[in-house]
Amino acid sequence: MLGLVAQLSTLANQLVGETVNTGSSPLSFHNPPVSSIPLPPVNDPIPSSVQGSISQTLMQSSVNKRNQVEPLRYTANATCLAASTPTTPDPVSQSLICSTTSGSEVTATDNPRERLASSHSLPAPSLAEPLPIALLEGAHDFQMGDLIVSVFGAGTQQDALEIQRGRLVALPKHPDMSGTRFEYIPNSRKPDVDKLCELASNSTILVLCIHGPAGIGKSTLADHLSDKFRSVGRLAATVFLSTIGAETSGPATIVKMIAHEIGCIHPRAIPKIVEAMDQCHGTSLENHLEKYILEPLRSLGHPQPLIIIMDAMDEWRDHPTFIRALASLNSEGSVVKFILTDRLNPCASRLPGINKVSIYTYALGPISNEVIKAYFLEHLETVPWVDGRKASSADVEKLTELSGGLPVWASTVIAILSYSFSESPPHEILAEIVGSRRQVGDSSDGLGDLYRNALERLFPSSDARKYFRWLMGATTVLQEPLSLVDFSTLTGIPLHLIKKIQFALSALQTRSPPLGSENIVHPATTLFHLSFLEYVQAPTTDTSFVISTFDSHSVIGLTCSKQVAILPPSSPRNNFPFRALQHYAVKYWPHHVFNGTRRSNSEWSQTEHCSTLQTIPDSGRRWAELFLEGLLPGEVAPTPEDVREEDGMALTLRNAARRLGETGGDHWGFQVACLEVAVRIDGGDAGGWSELGKCYGASGNRTGNLRMHEEAVVAFRRALDLRPDSHPNRGESLDSVAVHLWSSYELNGDSNVLSEAILCSRMALTFSPTPHPNRARYLNNLAGALNEIYSRTGSLETLNEVISLHREALALRPAPDPARSSSLNNLASGLRSLYDHDRNIDTLHEAISLHRDALTLHPVPHPDRPFSLNNLANALKSLYRCNRDIGGLNEAISLHREALALCPAPHPDRFLSLNNLANALDELHECNGDTSALTEGISLHREALGLCPAPHPTRSSLLNNLASCLHTLYQHNKDIGTLNECISLGHEGLALCPAPHPHRCSILDILANAYLFQFEQDGAVQVLDESVSLGREALVLCTPGQRYRAYYVKTLVQLLEKRREVIGDDRDCGEIVDLKAELAV
């Protein structure tokens, strides 16, 4: 094998023109070489009958606000509770035998390494000489399979597989979880497990998201599901994000980590993973998902989808970007499914793009009192009681009540009582706990009280608490594990104190460090429950135990800066390996300095950090080289512009950030840290502030994080302050502020923020007169913000200004300007809104003409062609409603059909095109009574609804549309099944649209009429009463002055008169008289 590696290395050097370095690398952020690859466990409100209904207006296009075309829109000391393995068969555990490619059977074993050996008979590859393999890893244009076949022929497939498995080790690895297990209580989560397993086996949904508050047992359930799916060969990968650096692991890194897990669990997928390593450099996240995950799993040919479990998504900074990218896999639910855990329901948190992901959310509730009580009865027996003073039955009942069903509370109580070195006996500790009157379920302080009680006993003296804060703060901000010696150097905490505090805190750990790491200090995020970390940082926590992450970052950042200042210059004589502390300092000093210092230049200049950085030789050139080489190994070599000696430290940091930005979003945390330190050093440079603003803004656009946009606004304002009226880029700074104020408004709905955005946009135009190259963009942005004002107020004056701005922008974008199509569409949309006011047919004709011009600029296969087709079709439908010319409607239908053909599954916008075509067919049926058009429309509505499972934000509208069509169909076929389905869909729609949802009125109207039809079928008076009740509710929601109030009044009058006619009762007469009087006004 080693001979094969040597031959491959020699040939690879000839092909890629590199020389093998047989010495140690001067700096590497990878783990030191080991003798073998450590493999993780392996397993192979508009009424339905009114013209222009919701169903027709749902997908209308709007004025674009961003210059684009858019449609409208673990054993541990503290154990945890979890679910048990079901005692009855479930969808997951149907077979423990799977077929191999050779047709033989492989029995699942408890030892994953044995399973790997028995099913593939391949020894773990050796890393005795890792450098040649590392060389091949960096040759991204070099196809490994081609080399093996051309040099050695087809007879060396076994060796080829070993080489490919050797390459797998280059991918990011999940932290060792061997010391972290979770204790399961039998039957504690059986209904949850059964439901999730059923969804994972039978549904077409791609993502199952389990959400619930901290401490509810999500991680424990994730671990249980991981074991369960692994046991039947259906686990693809498990990632516990709380154990990974949330600030430094981007989406592509996590995708590669998942691929590494897949390769270890399913070695037959390794060839496809290696292909991805060769092909995916610099490509999109969607391409990474396809190449690293989808294709390797598809190559396994498993009869059921394989499961990827990702725990603690909310603790990962880039989870919105990752979830949004999953939309590209919507149609692959038969190959792979993702089970995610999150504290929040992602569909309720306004994540950008979440409506395009096939996702099912599952709310995880507290564990039952019976399970919690059983847990206490079992584990209280293991407590080292003194003098036989055990917990009483009353104690157990009180503990069960206080837990509020939170597993983390119960497990923490047992851990505190079991801690052998407490100064108080267990019965005294128990008495204090049960004396608490705070139940976790009733007060968020209940868990905090438990933590405070534990810390007071573990650290009784003021000195002990000071040392606790010191170490806890340092480990909370620590990014990677370090040896005790290096950690002591980094933080200044004496070695003997580190060991003592670690030992005491072990009582509160919910995760144990990996075996054999007794002399390693791990980041607190990998050892403690999130609720505990939040407690020690909460401003309401007792000052004796609250930590300052700012101060901890400051201390560590200063030590890192000093380590960087003494790095030896690059030379042949200094080509020796660096210590782990130097690795850490080079990689993380900007991160710690950024989070441990103030932005103010005056404050910065007084810090020791400032004076230390001034001592770094060559303005940080040596650091920049090592920093970029470490973060981008074998990907992007530092260029002379990145590390020029003549640049100051601020410019060196900005150049490093620029280079990281060119590689995608995976290094955003490092990028923003470099820019934050740069503006501290040189606070008077507008360019640096602008770059920082763009960095925050890009993150806000990716993640939908309001704070990112707010930080962008702050940075752009600083740049604006440094650019006087005479500065040529002042208009650009004003527009940048306006853009991110607008983005903030979209997330928080603050009208004051919107007004400020409009003011900044107006000022940007003032500083950018014609022929300024950016004037058209500034006009478009102002028009977009004003259009939002129009949509809220209906002000015709505002709409006219919007149209005027779009006309000017269009004039500044003559063909072949690439943004001309956007201006055409935006102006057309404004004119269509104006037509709704003045009903001037000339206005509508102009809008149609503009939409036709925009369509000609989007020939096949332009990605925006479906939007242009839909926009033109919708305008033609408006024309048909005006002149009843069937030709216009037929053209609209033809355009919608073309748009649908351009959005095949799994296109994320397919449901929009399905809905639009179905609506047009509904209108065709209304025009000529063609039932085939109606039935085709119903079929399209069904498909659209199937693509938008609850809680998709447009599902309620799609339910309304389908129910409305079924209501119409029933009038043709009088099929009671059709009517019952209409009523069922209506009730589902009501459940998704609680008052005052704007669609609730329309759904109430459909249901009221459907129940009236049902009454005509069966004559049941209670059905008629239900219809009246629904009509009354619709009228209450449509208050006086609203557009369709008269329609709902008429409907209720008809229902009441029908009931009076049927039962001969005059009780409704007074109400009927009042309603008719309202109509007469």
MOLINKA-V767602 format. One record per residue. N is the residue number from 1. RES is the residue in one small letter. OMEGA is omega in whole degrees, -180 to 180 (* if undefined). Layout:
# MOLINKA-V767602
N;RES;OMEGA  N;RES;OMEGA
This chain:
# MOLINKA-V767602
1;m;-179  2;l;177  3;g;177  4;l;179  5;v;-179  6;a;179  7;q;179  8;l;-179  9;s;-179  10;t;-179  11;l;180  12;a;178  13;n;180  14;q;-177  15;l;-174  16;v;174  17;g;179  18;e;177  19;t;179  20;v;177  21;n;-178  22;t;177  23;g;180  24;s;176  25;s;-180  26;p;178  27;l;177  28;s;179  29;f;176  30;h;176  31;n;179  32;p;-178  33;p;176  34;v;-173  35;s;178  36;s;-179  37;i;177  38;p;-180  39;l;174  40;p;-178  41;p;-173  42;v;172  43;n;174  44;d;*  45;p;-175  46;i;-177  47;p;-175  48;s;-174  49;s;-180  50;v;179  51;q;-178  52;g;-176  53;s;176  54;i;-176  55;s;-179  56;q;-176  57;t;-174  58;l;-171  59;m;178  60;q;180  61;s;-178  62;s;174  63;v;-175  64;n;-178  65;k;-179  66;r;173  67;n;177  68;q;176  69;v;-177  70;e;169  71;p;176  72;l;-180  73;r;*  74;y;175  75;t;178  76;a;-180  77;n;175  78;a;-176  79;t;-179  80;c;177  81;l;175  82;a;-177  83;a;179  84;s;173  85;t;-178  86;p;-179  87;t;177  88;t;-179  89;p;177  90;d;-173  91;p;-176  92;v;-168  93;s;-178  94;q;-177  95;s;175  96;l;-180  97;i;177  98;c;-178  99;s;174  100;t;-179  101;t;-180  102;s;179  103;g;178  104;s;180  105;e;179  106;v;179  107;t;178  108;a;180  109;t;178  110;d;-178  111;n;-176  112;p;179  113;r;176  114;e;179  115;r;179  116;l;-178  117;a;-175  118;s;-176  119;s;-177  120;h;177  121;s;178  122;l;176  123;p;176  124;a;-178  125;p;-177  126;s;173  127;l;180  128;a;176  129;e;-171  130;p;-171  131;l;177  132;p;178  133;i;178  134;a;178  135;l;180  136;l;179  137;e;-176  138;g;-177  139;a;-169  140;h;179  141;d;-174  142;f;-178  143;q;-174  144;m;-177  145;g;179  146;d;-179  147;l;-177  148;i;-177  149;v;-175  150;s;-176  151;v;-171  152;f;179  153;g;-175  154;a;-175  155;g;-177  156;t;-179  157;q;179  158;q;178  159;d;180  160;a;179  161;l;179  162;e;177  163;i;-179  164;q;178  165;r;175  166;g;178  167;r;-179  168;l;-176  169;v;180  170;a;-180  171;l;177  172;p;-176  173;k;175  174;h;177  175;p;-180  176;d;179  177;m;-174  178;s;180  179;g;-176  180;t;176  181;r;-177  182;f;-179  183;e;-178  184;y;175  185;i;-178  186;p;174  187;n;-178  188;s;-178  189;r;-174  190;k;179  191;p;179  192;d;-178  193;v;-180  194;d;-179  195;k;-179  196;l;178  197;c;178  198;e;179  199;l;-179  200;a;-177  201;s;-167  202;n;-174  203;s;175  204;t;-179  205;i;-180  206;l;-172  207;v;171  208;l;-178  209;c;177  210;i;-177  211;h;-180  212;g;-175  213;p;178  214;a;177  215;g;-177  216;i;178  217;g;-178  218;k;-179  219;s;179  220;t;177  221;l;178  222;a;179  223;d;179  224;h;179  225;l;177  226;s;179  227;d;-176  228;k;179  229;f;177  230;r;-175  231;s;180  232;v;175  233;g;-177  234;r;178  235;l;175  236;a;-179  237;a;173  238;t;179  239;v;175  240;f;-172  241;l;179  242;s;180  243;t;-175  244;i;179  245;g;-174  246;a;-177  247;e;-172  248;t;-179  249;s;180  250;g;-177  251;p;-179  252;a;177  253;t;180  254;i;177  255;v;179  256;k;177  257;m;176  258;i;179  259;a;177  260;h;178  261;e;179  262;i;-179  263;g;179  264;c;-179  265;i;-178  266;h;-176  267;p;179  268;r;179  269;a;-174  270;i;180  271;p;179  272;k;178  273;i;178  274;v;175  275;e;179  276;a;179  277;m;180  278;d;-168  279;q;-167  280;c;-176  281;h;177  282;g;-179  283;t;-175  284;s;177  285;l;178  286;e;178  287;n;175  288;h;180  289;l;-179  290;e;-172  291;k;-176  292;y;-174  293;i;-173  294;l;-176  295;e;175  296;p;-180  297;l;178  298;r;-179  299;s;180  300;l;178  301;g;-178  302;h;-177  303;p;177  304;q;-179  305;p;175  306;l;-167  307;i;171  308;i;-178  309;i;180  310;m;-175  311;d;175  312;a;179  313;m;-177  314;d;179  315;e;-179  316;w;-175  317;r;-172  318;d;-178  319;h;178  320;p;179  321;t;-179  322;f;-178  323;i;-180  324;r;-180  325;a;-180  326;l;179  327;a;180  328;s;-179  329;l;-174  330;n;-176  331;s;-175  332;e;-180  333;g;177  334;s;-179  335;v;-175  336;v;171  337;k;178  338;f;171  339;i;-177  340;l;170  341;t;-173  342;d;176  343;r;-178  344;l;172  345;n;-175  346;p;-180  347;c;179  348;a;-176  349;s;173  350;r;175  351;l;-180  352;p;177  353;g;-177  354;i;-179  355;n;180  356;k;-178  357;v;176  358;s;-170  359;i;175  360;y;-179  361;t;-176  362;y;-179  363;a;-180  364;l;-178  365;g;178  366;p;174  367;i;-176  368;s;178  369;n;-180  370;e;-180  371;v;179  372;i;-180  373;k;178  374;a;178  375;y;-180  376;f;-180  377;l;-179  378;e;-170  379;h;175  380;l;177  381;e;-178  382;t;-179  383;v;180  384;p;-178  385;w;-179  386;v;176  387;d;176  388;g;-177  389;r;-176  390;k;177  391;a;178  392;s;176  393;s;178  394;a;177  395;d;-179  396;v;179  397;e;-179  398;k;177  399;l;179  400;t;179  401;e;-177  402;l;-175  403;s;-177  404;g;-180  405;g;180  406;l;180  407;p;-176  408;v;178  409;w;-178  410;a;-178  411;s;178  412;t;177  413;v;-180  414;i;-180  415;a;-180  416;i;-180  417;l;-176  418;s;-176  419;y;-169  420;s;-171  421;f;176  422;s;179  423;e;-180  424;s;177  425;p;-176  426;p;-176  427;h;177  428;e;178  429;i;-180  430;l;-179  431;a;180  432;e;-179  433;i;-177  434;v;176  435;g;179  436;s;178  437;r;-178  438;r;173  439;q;-176  440;v;-178  441;g;-178  442;d;-175  443;s;179  444;s;180  445;d;-177  446;g;177  447;l;177  448;g;177  449;d;180  450;l;178  451;y;179  452;r;179  453;n;-178  454;a;-177  455;l;179  456;e;-180  457;r;-179  458;l;-177  459;f;-171  460;p;-174  461;s;179  462;s;178  463;d;180  464;a;180  465;r;176  466;k;179  467;y;175  468;f;-179  469;r;-179  470;w;-177  471;l;-179  472;m;177  473;g;-178  474;a;-179  475;t;178  476;t;-180  477;v;180  478;l;-175  479;q;-179  480;e;177  481;p;176  482;l;175  483;s;178  484;l;-178  485;v;-179  486;d;179  487;f;178  488;s;177  489;t;-177  490;l;-172  491;t;-175  492;g;179  493;i;180  494;p;-177  495;l;-175  496;h;178  497;l;179  498;i;-178  499;k;-179  500;k;-177  501;i;177  502;q;-179  503;f;-180  504;a;-178  505;l;180  506;s;179  507;a;-177  508;l;180  509;q;172  510;t;175  511;r;177  512;s;176  513;p;179  514;p;179  515;l;179  516;g;-179  517;s;-177  518;e;-179  519;n;179  520;i;173  521;v;-177  522;h;173  523;p;-177  524;a;-179  525;t;-179  526;t;-175  527;l;-172  528;f;177  529;h;-178  530;l;-179  531;s;178  532;f;179  533;l;177  534;e;179  535;y;-176  536;v;177  537;q;-176  538;a;180  539;p;-180  540;t;-180  541;t;176  542;d;-177  543;t;179  544;s;-174  545;f;-179  546;v;-178  547;i;176  548;s;178  549;t;177  550;f;-180  551;d;-179  552;s;175  553;h;-177  554;s;-179  555;v;-178  556;i;178  557;g;179  558;l;178  559;t;179  560;c;180  561;s;179  562;k;177  563;q;179  564;v;-178  565;a;-178  566;i;175  567;l;178  568;p;178  569;p;-179  570;s;176  571;s;179  572;p;-178  573;r;-178  574;n;-178  575;n;-179  576;f;-177  577;p;178  578;f;175  579;r;-179  580;a;180  581;l;178  582;q;173  583;h;-176  584;y;-177  585;a;-179  586;v;-174  587;k;-167  588;y;-176  589;w;177  590;p;-180  591;h;-178  592;h;179  593;v;178  594;f;-176  595;n;-178  596;g;177  597;t;179  598;r;180  599;r;-175  600;s;-179  601;n;180  602;s;177  603;e;-180  604;w;-175  605;s;180  606;q;-176  607;t;175  608;e;177  609;h;-179  610;c;-179  611;s;180  612;t;-178  613;l;179  614;q;180  615;t;-180  616;i;-176  617;p;176  618;d;179  619;s;177  620;g;-177  621;r;-179  622;r;178  623;w;-177  624;a;179  625;e;-177  626;l;-179  627;f;-178  628;l;178  629;e;-179  630;g;-179  631;l;-177  632;l;-175  633;p;177  634;g;-177  635;e;-176  636;v;178  637;a;177  638;p;179  639;t;179  640;p;-180  641;e;-178  642;d;-168  643;v;-179  644;r;-178  645;e;-175  646;e;179  647;d;172  648;g;-177  649;m;-179  650;a;-180  651;l;175  652;t;178  653;l;179  654;r;178  655;n;177  656;a;178  657;a;179  658;r;-180  659;r;177  660;l;179  661;g;180  662;e;-177  663;t;-178  664;g;-173  665;g;-174  666;d;-178  667;h;-175  668;w;-178  669;g;178  670;f;-179  671;q;-178  672;v;177  673;a;178  674;c;-178  675;l;178  676;e;178  677;v;-180  678;a;-179  679;v;173  680;r;-178  681;i;-176  682;d;-176  683;g;-178  684;g;-177  685;d;-179  686;a;180  687;g;179  688;g;178  689;w;179  690;s;178  691;e;178  692;l;178  693;g;178  694;k;180  695;c;177  696;y;-179  697;g;179  698;a;178  699;s;178  700;g;179  701;n;-180  702;r;-169  703;t;-175  704;g;-178  705;n;-179  706;l;-177  707;r;180  708;m;178  709;h;178  710;e;176  711;e;178  712;a;179  713;v;180  714;v;-178  715;a;180  716;f;175  717;r;178  718;r;176  719;a;180  720;l;180  721;d;-178  722;l;180  723;r;-178  724;p;-177  725;d;-177  726;s;-176  727;h;-177  728;p;-178  729;n;-180  730;r;178  731;g;179  732;e;179  733;s;178  734;l;180  735;d;179  736;s;176  737;v;-178  738;a;-177  739;v;-177  740;h;167  741;l;177  742;w;179  743;s;177  744;s;179  745;y;180  746;e;-178  747;l;-177  748;n;176  749;g;-178  750;d;-177  751;s;177  752;n;177  753;v;178  754;l;179  755;s;179  756;e;177  757;a;179  758;i;179  759;l;179  760;c;178  761;s;178  762;r;179  763;m;178  764;a;177  765;l;179  766;t;-179  767;f;-178  768;s;-180  769;p;175  770;t;11  771;p;179  772;h;-174  773;p;-178  774;n;-174  775;r;-179  776;a;179  777;r;180  778;y;176  779;l;-179  780;n;-179  781;n;178  782;l;179  783;a;180  784;g;180  785;a;179  786;l;178  787;n;176  788;e;176  789;i;179  790;y;-178  791;s;-179  792;r;-173  793;t;-176  794;g;-177  795;s;179  796;l;178  797;e;178  798;t;179  799;l;179  800;n;177  801;e;177  802;v;-179  803;i;180  804;s;179  805;l;179  806;h;177  807;r;180  808;e;179  809;a;179  810;l;180  811;a;180  812;l;-179  813;r;179  814;p;176  815;a;8  816;p;178  817;d;-177  818;p;-179  819;a;-177  820;r;-178  821;s;178  822;s;180  823;s;176  824;l;-179  825;n;-177  826;n;178  827;l;179  828;a;180  829;s;177  830;g;179  831;l;178  832;r;175  833;s;179  834;l;178  835;y;178  836;d;179  837;h;-169  838;d;-179  839;r;178  840;n;-175  841;i;179  842;d;177  843;t;180  844;l;178  845;h;178  846;e;178  847;a;179  848;i;179  849;s;179  850;l;178  851;h;178  852;r;178  853;d;180  854;a;-180  855;l;179  856;t;178  857;l;-180  858;h;178  859;p;174  860;v;8  861;p;-178  862;h;-176  863;p;-179  864;d;-179  865;r;179  866;p;179  867;f;180  868;s;177  869;l;-179  870;n;-179  871;n;179  872;l;-180  873;a;180  874;n;177  875;a;178  876;l;176  877;k;176  878;s;178  879;l;179  880;y;180  881;r;180  882;c;-173  883;n;180  884;r;177  885;d;-176  886;i;179  887;g;178  888;g;179  889;l;178  890;n;177  891;e;178  892;a;179  893;i;179  894;s;179  895;l;178  896;h;178  897;r;178  898;e;178  899;a;180  900;l;179  901;a;179  902;l;180  903;c;179  904;p;175  905;a;8  906;p;-180  907;h;-175  908;p;-179  909;d;-178  910;r;-178  911;f;177  912;l;-179  913;s;176  914;l;-179  915;n;-178  916;n;179  917;l;179  918;a;179  919;n;179  920;a;178  921;l;175  922;d;179  923;e;178  924;l;178  925;h;178  926;e;-177  927;c;-172  928;n;179  929;g;-178  930;d;-178  931;t;177  932;s;176  933;a;180  934;l;-179  935;t;176  936;e;177  937;g;178  938;i;179  939;s;179  940;l;177  941;h;179  942;r;-180  943;e;179  944;a;180  945;l;179  946;g;179  947;l;-176  948;c;179  949;p;177  950;a;6  951;p;177  952;h;-172  953;p;180  954;t;-178  955;r;-178  956;s;178  957;s;180  958;l;175  959;l;179  960;n;-178  961;n;-179  962;l;179  963;a;180  964;s;179  965;c;178  966;l;175  967;h;178  968;t;-179  969;l;-180  970;y;179  971;q;177  972;h;-169  973;n;-180  974;k;180  975;d;-177  976;i;177  977;g;177  978;t;-179  979;l;180  980;n;178  981;e;178  982;c;-180  983;i;180  984;s;178  985;l;179  986;g;179  987;h;176  988;e;178  989;g;177  990;l;-180  991;a;-180  992;l;-176  993;c;177  994;p;179  995;a;7  996;p;-179  997;h;-175  998;p;-180  999;h;-174  1000;r;-179  1001;c;-178  1002;s;180  1003;i;176  1004;l;-180  1005;d;179  1006;i;-179  1007;l;-180  1008;a;180  1009;n;178  1010;a;178  1011;y;176  1012;l;176  1013;f;-180  1014;q;177  1015;f;179  1016;e;178  1017;q;-171  1018;d;177  1019;g;-179  1020;a;-176  1021;v;-179  1022;q;176  1023;v;177  1024;l;177  1025;d;178  1026;e;179  1027;s;178  1028;v;-180  1029;s;179  1030;l;178  1031;g;178  1032;r;-179  1033;e;179  1034;a;-179  1035;l;178  1036;v;-178  1037;l;179  1038;c;-171  1039;t;179  1040;p;-179  1041;g;178  1042;q;-168  1043;r;-173  1044;y;-180  1045;r;-177  1046;a;180  1047;y;-178  1048;y;175  1049;v;180  1050;k;-180  1051;t;-179  1052;l;177  1053;v;-180  1054;q;-180  1055;l;-180  1056;l;179  1057;e;177  1058;k;180  1059;r;179  1060;r;179  1061;e;-175  1062;v;-172  1063;i;178  1064;g;-177  1065;d;-178  1066;d;-176  1067;r;-178  1068;d;-173  1069;c;-179  1070;g;180  1071;e;179  1072;i;180  1073;v;-180  1074;d;-179  1075;l;178  1076;k;178  1077;a;177  1078;e;180  1079;l;-177  1080;a;-177  1081;v;*
